[in-house]
């Protein structure tokens, strides 16, 4: 489990294309500290498994399903990525519960800079709109953010200078894709209420 608090802005140093997958080599001095084979690291909000690591770099395999359902497929050598290690039991939950399981992708639609913050508008797939509410939580490229406004096919978030400086959202421009993970609690509540309705339970 992750919290959506990005630990460092890493970089793709190599991409190896395989038959039905690809292998990334990524640089991240902080997240590779103490890393071992089999550990999990979130890359732009996608939970990947460390295959190997050497120095401040690690490799991770990405299967076709992940490439198709996330924006990882557009990454290339030199791309910057958000990196986060899993939270440890007992640590503070600085963001919200993030699984690293991308629900879909959106697109940066508009950026409106202000003196101390920036409002970013992002497209929202129709099947995810019901999970996104004003002042609720959403994960964008692995970053835990608060929704400012939620429309039928978009939402907006406000980015503080720290987020702009230390994550990929400070670099992305209109037209760029982003990974989205909605609040898992909302999905569980929907499933439970749907089951009760199907059983005719009105208590």
GUMIRO-272503 format. One record per residue (C-alpha): residue number from 0; residue in three letters; x, z, y negated. Coordinates in steps of 0.25 Angstrom, whole numbers, plus 5000, padded with zeros to 4 digits. Last residue first. Layout:
<atoms>
NUM; ALA; X; Z; Y $
...
</atoms>
This chain:
<atoms>
202; UNK; 4871; 5026; 5008 $
201; UNK; 4866; 5012; 5008 $
200; UNK; 4872; 5008; 5022 $
199; UNK; 4865; 4995; 5026 $
198; UNK; 4877; 4992; 5036 $
197; UNK; 4881; 4979; 5028 $
196; UNK; 4880; 4987; 5015 $
195; UNK; 4890; 4998; 5021 $
194; UNK; 4900; 4988; 5025 $
193; UNK; 4899; 4981; 5011 $
192; UNK; 4902; 4994; 5005 $
191; UNK; 4914; 4997; 5014 $
190; UNK; 4920; 4983; 5011 $
189; UNK; 4918; 4984; 4996 $
188; UNK; 4924; 4997; 4996 $
187; UNK; 4936; 4993; 5004 $
186; UNK; 4938; 4981; 4995 $
185; UNK; 4937; 4989; 4982 $
184; UNK; 4947; 4999; 4988 $
183; UNK; 4957; 4987; 4990 $
182; UNK; 4958; 4985; 4975 $
181; UNK; 4961; 4970; 4973 $
180; UNK; 4974; 4963; 4977 $
179; UNK; 4977; 4951; 4969 $
178; UNK; 4990; 4942; 4969 $
177; UNK; 4993; 4934; 4957 $
176; UNK; 4994; 4919; 4954 $
175; UNK; 5000; 4913; 4941 $
174; UNK; 4990; 4904; 4933 $
173; UNK; 4992; 4912; 4920 $
172; UNK; 5006; 4918; 4920 $
171; UNK; 5013; 4928; 4928 $
170; UNK; 5025; 4935; 4923 $
169; UNK; 5021; 4949; 4918 $
168; UNK; 5011; 4949; 4930 $
167; UNK; 5023; 4949; 4939 $
166; UNK; 5026; 4963; 4937 $
165; UNK; 5036; 4972; 4929 $
164; UNK; 5035; 4967; 4914 $
163; UNK; 5020; 4964; 4914 $
162; UNK; 5016; 4976; 4922 $
161; UNK; 5025; 4985; 4913 $
160; UNK; 5019; 4979; 4900 $
159; UNK; 5005; 4982; 4904 $
158; UNK; 4996; 4972; 4911 $
157; UNK; 4981; 4971; 4909 $
156; UNK; 4972; 4965; 4920 $
155; UNK; 4961; 4955; 4920 $
154; UNK; 4952; 4950; 4931 $
153; UNK; 4947; 4936; 4935 $
152; UNK; 4936; 4929; 4943 $
151; UNK; 4923; 4937; 4942 $
150; UNK; 4929; 4946; 4930 $
149; UNK; 4937; 4959; 4931 $
148; UNK; 4943; 4965; 4918 $
147; UNK; 4954; 4975; 4916 $
146; UNK; 4958; 4976; 4931 $
145; UNK; 4969; 4987; 4933 $
144; UNK; 4982; 4982; 4939 $
143; UNK; 4990; 4985; 4952 $
142; UNK; 5001; 4975; 4953 $
141; UNK; 5003; 4968; 4966 $
140; UNK; 5002; 4954; 4961 $
139; UNK; 4989; 4959; 4954 $
138; UNK; 4982; 4971; 4961 $
137; UNK; 4969; 4975; 4956 $
136; UNK; 4963; 4989; 4951 $
135; UNK; 4950; 4991; 4944 $
134; UNK; 4948; 4993; 4929 $
133; UNK; 4938; 4981; 4930 $
132; UNK; 4935; 4977; 4944 $
131; UNK; 4941; 4968; 4954 $
130; UNK; 4936; 4969; 4969 $
129; UNK; 4924; 4960; 4966 $
128; UNK; 4933; 4949; 4961 $
127; UNK; 4941; 4948; 4973 $
126; UNK; 4933; 4937; 4980 $
125; UNK; 4932; 4929; 4967 $
124; UNK; 4947; 4928; 4966 $
123; UNK; 4952; 4934; 4953 $
122; UNK; 4959; 4927; 4941 $
121; UNK; 4969; 4935; 4933 $
120; UNK; 4968; 4939; 4918 $
119; UNK; 4980; 4946; 4912 $
118; UNK; 4979; 4956; 4900 $
117; UNK; 4993; 4959; 4895 $
116; UNK; 4998; 4973; 4889 $
115; UNK; 5005; 4979; 4877 $
114; UNK; 5003; 4969; 4866 $
113; UNK; 4994; 4960; 4873 $
112; UNK; 4995; 4948; 4882 $
111; UNK; 4983; 4940; 4888 $
110; UNK; 4987; 4933; 4901 $
109; UNK; 4977; 4924; 4908 $
108; UNK; 4973; 4918; 4921 $
107; UNK; 4983; 4924; 4931 $
106; UNK; 4979; 4920; 4945 $
105; UNK; 4973; 4928; 4956 $
104; UNK; 4976; 4929; 4971 $
103; UNK; 4969; 4936; 4982 $
102; UNK; 4967; 4949; 4990 $
101; UNK; 4982; 4952; 4991 $
100; UNK; 4986; 4963; 5001 $
99; UNK; 4996; 4972; 4995 $
98; UNK; 4988; 4984; 4997 $
97; UNK; 4987; 4989; 4983 $
96; UNK; 4980; 5003; 4981 $
95; UNK; 4981; 5006; 4966 $
94; UNK; 4992; 5007; 4955 $
93; UNK; 5001; 5019; 4954 $
92; UNK; 4997; 5025; 4967 $
91; UNK; 5007; 5037; 4967 $
90; UNK; 5016; 5038; 4980 $
89; UNK; 5011; 5047; 4991 $
88; UNK; 5012; 5037; 5002 $
87; UNK; 5022; 5026; 4997 $
86; UNK; 5017; 5014; 4989 $
85; UNK; 5021; 5000; 4995 $
84; UNK; 5032; 4993; 4988 $
83; UNK; 5029; 4984; 4976 $
82; UNK; 5034; 4971; 4971 $
81; UNK; 5029; 4961; 4960 $
80; UNK; 5035; 4947; 4961 $
79; UNK; 5043; 4938; 4953 $
78; UNK; 5045; 4924; 4958 $
77; UNK; 5060; 4919; 4959 $
76; UNK; 5058; 4912; 4972 $
75; UNK; 5044; 4908; 4974 $
74; UNK; 5030; 4915; 4974 $
73; UNK; 5018; 4906; 4975 $
72; UNK; 5014; 4910; 4989 $
71; UNK; 5014; 4925; 4985 $
70; UNK; 5001; 4923; 4977 $
69; UNK; 4993; 4929; 4988 $
68; UNK; 4983; 4924; 4999 $
67; UNK; 4990; 4912; 5004 $
66; UNK; 5004; 4918; 5003 $
65; UNK; 4999; 4930; 5010 $
64; UNK; 4992; 4922; 5021 $
63; UNK; 5005; 4913; 5023 $
62; UNK; 5014; 4925; 5026 $
61; UNK; 5023; 4931; 5016 $
60; UNK; 5037; 4937; 5022 $
59; UNK; 5045; 4947; 5014 $
58; UNK; 5059; 4947; 5010 $
57; UNK; 5066; 4958; 5002 $
56; UNK; 5076; 4959; 4991 $
55; UNK; 5084; 4970; 4984 $
54; UNK; 5095; 4971; 4994 $
53; UNK; 5090; 4965; 5007 $
52; UNK; 5076; 4965; 5012 $
51; UNK; 5069; 4960; 5024 $
50; UNK; 5055; 4958; 5029 $
49; UNK; 5048; 4966; 5019 $
48; UNK; 5033; 4965; 5020 $
47; UNK; 5024; 4960; 5009 $
46; UNK; 5012; 4966; 5003 $
45; UNK; 5007; 4957; 4992 $
44; UNK; 5005; 4962; 4978 $
43; UNK; 5015; 4953; 4971 $
42; UNK; 5025; 4957; 4982 $
41; UNK; 5021; 4971; 4989 $
40; UNK; 5032; 4976; 4997 $
39; UNK; 5030; 4981; 5012 $
38; UNK; 5041; 4986; 5021 $
37; UNK; 5043; 4979; 5034 $
36; UNK; 5058; 4978; 5033 $
35; UNK; 5063; 4989; 5024 $
34; UNK; 5064; 4992; 5009 $
33; UNK; 5072; 5003; 5003 $
32; UNK; 5073; 4997; 4990 $
31; UNK; 5067; 4983; 4991 $
30; UNK; 5056; 4987; 4982 $
29; UNK; 5065; 4990; 4970 $
28; UNK; 5075; 4979; 4971 $
27; UNK; 5064; 4968; 4973 $
26; UNK; 5069; 4954; 4976 $
25; UNK; 5060; 4946; 4985 $
24; UNK; 5062; 4936; 4997 $
23; UNK; 5049; 4930; 5001 $
22; UNK; 5046; 4924; 5015 $
21; UNK; 5036; 4914; 5017 $
20; UNK; 5024; 4911; 5026 $
19; UNK; 5018; 4901; 5035 $
18; UNK; 5030; 4892; 5039 $
17; UNK; 5040; 4900; 5030 $
16; UNK; 5044; 4898; 5015 $
15; UNK; 5056; 4907; 5011 $
14; UNK; 5055; 4912; 4997 $
13; UNK; 5067; 4918; 4990 $
12; UNK; 5070; 4928; 4978 $
11; UNK; 5055; 4932; 4975 $
10; UNK; 5057; 4942; 4964 $
9; UNK; 5053; 4957; 4961 $
8; UNK; 5045; 4964; 4950 $
7; UNK; 5046; 4978; 4954 $
6; UNK; 5038; 4990; 4958 $
5; UNK; 5024; 4985; 4956 $
4; UNK; 5013; 4995; 4955 $
3; UNK; 5002; 4989; 4964 $
2; UNK; 5000; 5002; 4972 $
1; UNK; 5004; 4997; 4986 $
0; UNK; 5000; 5000; 5000 $
</atoms>
